[in-house]
């Protein structure tokens, strides 16, 4: 099994502390796939971080939809309209299963839409599958 490329970074945009901690733990469960994980608590903070030229761009963004202020829907639109950021894969991870959210996110350029599982075992399997897909099977830019 290949290792994650040096410098692989996952940006988790999540306002809920428990959901972030679960995501981070699940990302770190594998022995050899250990991307760096950073967190932004809302869309505005993520937008500011992503627009800093001194910060490296993430390899992958895991984006919650329902956050105060600049929510995930609006951040996704901004990211995909920005010439410098539109290439970053964005996986929407949300509790929503509303068809309008699914369709809207794909129309806005989401690379994937995943409903967060409620039980820990399923959550870990989902994160493991995302991690393996994006860091083993997919060719990421940069």
N, C-alpha and C positions, 0 to 999 in steps of 0.2 A: 504494500500500500504506500503511495507516495506521500511525502511530507508536504505541509503547506509551504509555499514559497516564502522565503525570508521577507519580512516587511508586510505580510498579509495583515490587513486591518479590517475589523468589522465594527461599523458604527451602529450602535443600537440607540434608536430614538424612541424613548419610552418614559412616560411620566410615573408609572407605577413601580415603586421600589421592589415589591415582591416579584413582579413579572420580569424586571431587569435582572434581579439576582438569579432567578430560575433560568433565564436565557444564558447568562454568563456561565453558570455552573454546567449547564447542558453543553455549551460550546467547548468547555474544558474537559469533558468526560473522556474524550478519546486520548489514547496514548501519544499518537504521532501528529494529530491535527490540532495544533495549538495556535490559532491566529490571535493577534493582539485584539483586545476588546475595549472599545471606548463607549462612553454613554453621553447622550444629550437628553435632558429632561423634557424638552419641548421642541417644536419645529423652529422657533426663532433662534434658540441656542444652536441647533444643528445648522441652520442657514448661515449663521455668523461663523461657526467653526469651519464649515465647508468653503467659505469665501476667503479665509485667511490664506494668503500665499505661502506663509511659513509652515503651514500644516500639510502633511501628506494626505492625499485623497484616500478614502477607504477603498478597499477592494469590493466591499459589499455593504449595503445599508439595510438593516432590519428596522422597519418603520411601523410604529403603532399609528392607528388612524385617529383615535379619539383622545385628544390632548387639549388642554386649555391654550388659549392664545392662537398661535399659528399651528393648526392641526395638521395631521398627516396628509390629508387630501390636498391642502394648499401647498405644503412643502413639496409633495410629489410633483405638482404642476410646476413649481418654481425650478426644481431640479432638472426636470426633463426639458424645460424651455431654455436652460442655461447652457451655452456652448461649452463651457469648461467642466460642467458636472454631469451632463446628460448621458455620458457613457457609463456611469457607475450603476451597476445593477442594484435595483431596489426590490426587496421582498417585503410586501405589506403583511404584517403579522398582527391580527386583531381578533377580538372576540366576536366581531360582527359576522353574520352570515347573510346579510341583506344583499339581494341581487343587485340593487342600485349601487352598493359599495363595490361589489366585485366588478361590475361593468364599468363604473366610473374610474376605478383605479387602473384597469387595463387601458381604458381610453386615454388616461393621463400618462401612460407610459410605464406602469409597473411591470416588472419582469416576472413577478409571481404574486399570488394572493393566497395566504395561508391562514386558516382559522386556528387560533390558539387552542390546543387541546386543554381540557380542564384537569385531567389527572397527570401526575408526574411522569409515569412511565411513557405515556403517549407523547407528552411534551418533549421528553428527552429523545425519543425516536424521531420526532418531527425535526428537531434542531439538528440531530445527527444526520438525517437525510439531507437537509438543506446544506449543512456544512460540507458533506461529502460531494453533493452535486456541484456546488459553486466552487469548491477548492480542489476537487479531484477530476471531475468530468468536464467542467466548463473551462474554456480558455478565457481568462479575464484580461481586460486591457491593462497595460502598464505593468 
